[in-house]
């Protein structure tokens, strides 16, 4: 597997970025400092490192911990710390 993209892919990405420049700027308007300092490609690369996630965090945690008491959770944490 290669980490680089083809010249054709790079041109297609730049074409898309240019066509959607204003939309991207509007979407990331709070990130204007990064854009002005690094340019749009580096800014998007940086922002793509982060994810809004998926699923429902609260419901998943309720289901995961519904049968545990606070003491159970604290004991588990202590056991994990003792392993180190």
ChimeraX attribute file (.defattr): number of C-alpha atoms within 10 A of each C-alpha:
attribute: neighborCount
match mode: 1-to-1
recipient: residues
	/A:1	3
	/A:2	4
	/A:3	4
	/A:4	8
	/A:5	9
	/A:6	8
	/A:7	9
	/A:8	9
	/A:9	11
	/A:10	12
	/A:11	12
	/A:12	12
	/A:13	13
	/A:14	15
	/A:15	12
	/A:16	11
	/A:17	16
	/A:18	13
	/A:19	11
	/A:20	11
	/A:21	14
	/A:22	12
	/A:23	12
	/A:24	14
	/A:25	14
	/A:26	11
	/A:27	10
	/A:28	15
	/A:29	12
	/A:30	10
	/A:31	14
	/A:32	15
	/A:33	11
	/A:34	16
	/A:35	17
	/A:36	10
	/A:37	10
	/A:38	13
	/A:39	12
	/A:40	19
	/A:41	13
	/A:42	13
	/A:43	18
	/A:44	17
	/A:45	10
	/A:46	12
	/A:47	13
	/A:48	9
	/A:49	7
	/A:50	8
	/A:51	7
	/A:52	5
	/A:53	7
	/A:54	6
	/A:55	8
	/A:56	8
	/A:57	9
	/A:58	9
	/A:59	9
	/A:60	11
	/A:61	10
	/A:62	11
	/A:63	9
	/A:64	10
	/A:65	12
	/A:66	9
	/A:67	8
	/A:68	10
	/A:69	10
	/A:70	9
	/A:71	9
	/A:72	12
	/A:73	12
	/A:74	11
	/A:75	12
	/A:76	12
	/A:77	11
	/A:78	11
	/A:79	11
	/A:80	10
	/A:81	9
	/A:82	8
	/A:83	6
	/A:84	5
